[in-house]
Amino acid sequence: MFQFLDFLQQYIDYIILGLLAIMSFIMVWLVIERFIFLNKVNVAEYDNVHELDIDLQRNLTAISSIGSNAPYVGLLGTVIGILLTFYELGHSGGEIDAASIMVHLSLALKATAVGILVAIPSMVFYNGLGRKVEVNRLKWFALNEKNASK
């Protein structure tokens, strides 16, 4: 157990921040792909609104999931950081250094901050892309109503 806590103490920042960086990279990649697709899609090529919906909504769930879960990943890093601070306090032999505690706690809180920094743009992009999906869907309905009335 002590070896595991020592491992966490050395690598928790890299693990949590690395995971958040990967989530951020995936989110940016998916947002760029969706933005390009939604700006180039020709709704007239679709015979069925369901086929259009499938193509329009592809990858939006992943963007939303990243935005929803990034704060929890950051919070996990904070909880582990605080746990490790208490672990170190317990093994300090009664010598409590307030400055050391504050440094450890501030480092633990940065994980939550980074998680929020990943989540906010994810949800902004998700909502913006969701609006583009709705606009393209409405274009399809307008086009089909116009064609049906001819």
C-alpha positions as CSV (number, residue, x, y, z in Angstrom):
1,M,0.0,0.0,0.0
2,F,2.8,2.4,0.9
3,Q,4.5,1.8,-2.5
4,F,1.3,2.6,-4.3
5,L,0.9,5.9,-2.4
6,D,4.5,6.7,-3.1
7,F,3.9,6.0,-6.8
8,L,0.9,8.2,-6.7
9,Q,2.7,11.0,-5.0
10,Q,5.3,11.1,-7.8
11,Y,3.1,10.6,-10.8
12,I,-0.5,11.7,-10.0
13,D,0.0,15.1,-11.7
14,Y,1.3,13.5,-14.9
15,I,-1.5,10.9,-14.9
16,I,-4.4,13.3,-14.3
17,L,-3.1,16.2,-16.4
18,G,-2.1,13.8,-19.1
19,L,-5.6,12.3,-19.2
20,L,-7.1,15.8,-19.3
21,A,-4.7,16.8,-22.1
22,I,-5.7,13.7,-24.1
23,M,-9.4,14.5,-23.5
24,S,-8.8,18.1,-24.7
25,F,-6.9,17.0,-27.8
26,I,-9.7,14.5,-28.7
27,M,-12.3,17.2,-28.1
28,V,-10.5,19.8,-30.4
29,W,-10.1,17.1,-33.1
30,L,-13.8,16.2,-33.0
31,V,-14.9,19.8,-32.9
32,I,-12.8,20.7,-36.0
33,E,-14.1,17.6,-37.9
34,R,-17.7,18.5,-37.0
35,F,-17.3,22.1,-37.9
36,I,-15.9,21.3,-41.3
37,F,-18.6,18.7,-42.0
38,L,-21.5,20.9,-40.8
39,N,-20.4,23.8,-43.0
40,K,-20.0,21.6,-46.1
41,V,-23.0,19.3,-45.8
42,N,-25.5,19.4,-48.6
43,V,-28.8,18.6,-47.1
44,A,-30.4,18.1,-50.6
45,E,-28.4,14.9,-51.0
46,Y,-30.4,13.2,-48.2
47,D,-33.6,11.4,-49.0
48,N,-34.4,10.7,-45.4
49,V,-34.2,12.9,-42.3
50,H,-33.0,10.0,-40.2
51,E,-30.0,9.5,-42.4
52,L,-29.3,13.2,-42.2
53,D,-29.6,13.1,-38.4
54,I,-27.1,10.3,-38.1
55,D,-24.5,12.2,-40.1
56,L,-25.2,15.5,-38.4
57,Q,-25.0,14.2,-34.9
58,R,-21.9,12.0,-35.3
59,N,-19.3,12.6,-32.6
60,L,-21.5,15.1,-30.6
61,T,-22.0,12.6,-27.8
62,A,-18.2,12.2,-27.4
63,I,-17.8,16.0,-27.2
64,S,-20.5,16.2,-24.6
65,S,-19.1,13.3,-22.6
66,I,-15.7,15.0,-22.5
67,G,-17.3,18.2,-21.3
68,S,-19.3,16.4,-18.7
69,N,-16.6,14.2,-17.4
70,A,-13.5,16.5,-17.4
71,P,-14.4,18.2,-14.1
72,Y,-14.7,14.8,-12.5
73,V,-11.3,13.7,-13.7
74,G,-9.9,17.0,-12.3
75,L,-11.8,16.4,-9.1
76,L,-10.3,12.9,-8.8
77,G,-6.9,14.4,-9.1
78,T,-7.7,16.9,-6.3
79,V,-9.1,14.2,-4.0
80,I,-6.0,12.0,-4.6
81,G,-3.8,15.1,-4.0
82,I,-5.5,15.9,-0.7
83,L,-5.3,12.2,0.3
84,L,-1.6,12.2,-0.4
85,T,-1.2,15.5,1.7
86,F,-2.9,13.8,4.6
87,Y,-0.7,10.7,4.1
88,E,2.4,12.8,4.2
89,L,1.1,14.6,7.3
90,G,0.5,11.3,9.0
91,H,4.1,10.2,8.3
92,S,5.7,13.5,9.2
93,G,6.3,12.4,12.8
94,G,4.2,15.3,14.3
95,E,6.2,18.0,12.6
96,I,3.6,20.0,10.7
97,D,4.9,22.5,8.2
98,A,2.0,24.8,7.1
99,A,3.8,26.0,4.0
100,S,4.3,22.4,2.8
101,I,0.6,21.7,3.4
102,M,-0.4,24.8,1.4
103,V,1.8,23.9,-1.5
104,H,0.5,20.3,-1.7
105,L,-3.1,21.6,-1.5
106,S,-2.6,24.2,-4.1
107,L,-1.1,21.6,-6.4
108,A,-4.0,19.3,-5.8
109,L,-6.5,22.1,-6.7
110,K,-4.9,22.7,-10.1
111,A,-6.3,19.4,-11.3
112,T,-9.8,20.6,-10.8
113,A,-9.0,23.9,-12.5
114,V,-7.6,22.1,-15.5
115,G,-10.6,19.8,-15.6
116,I,-12.9,22.9,-15.7
117,L,-10.7,24.5,-18.4
118,V,-11.3,21.4,-20.5
119,A,-15.1,21.2,-19.7
120,I,-16.1,24.8,-20.5
121,P,-15.0,25.0,-24.1
122,S,-16.2,21.4,-24.7
123,M,-19.7,22.4,-23.6
124,V,-19.6,25.7,-25.5
125,F,-18.6,23.9,-28.7
126,Y,-21.2,21.1,-28.1
127,N,-24.0,23.7,-27.8
128,G,-22.8,25.6,-30.8
129,L,-22.5,22.5,-33.0
130,G,-25.9,21.4,-31.7
131,R,-27.4,24.6,-33.1
132,K,-25.7,24.0,-36.4
133,V,-27.2,20.5,-36.5
134,E,-30.6,22.0,-35.9
135,V,-30.2,24.7,-38.6
136,N,-29.1,22.0,-41.2
137,R,-32.1,19.8,-40.1
138,L,-34.5,22.8,-40.6
139,K,-32.9,23.5,-44.0
140,W,-33.7,19.9,-45.0
141,F,-37.4,20.3,-43.9
142,A,-37.7,23.6,-45.7
143,L,-36.2,22.1,-48.9
144,N,-38.5,19.0,-48.8
145,E,-41.6,21.1,-48.1
146,K,-40.7,23.3,-51.1
147,N,-40.2,20.2,-53.3
148,A,-43.4,18.6,-52.1
149,S,-45.5,21.7,-53.0
150,K,-44.2,21.7,-56.6
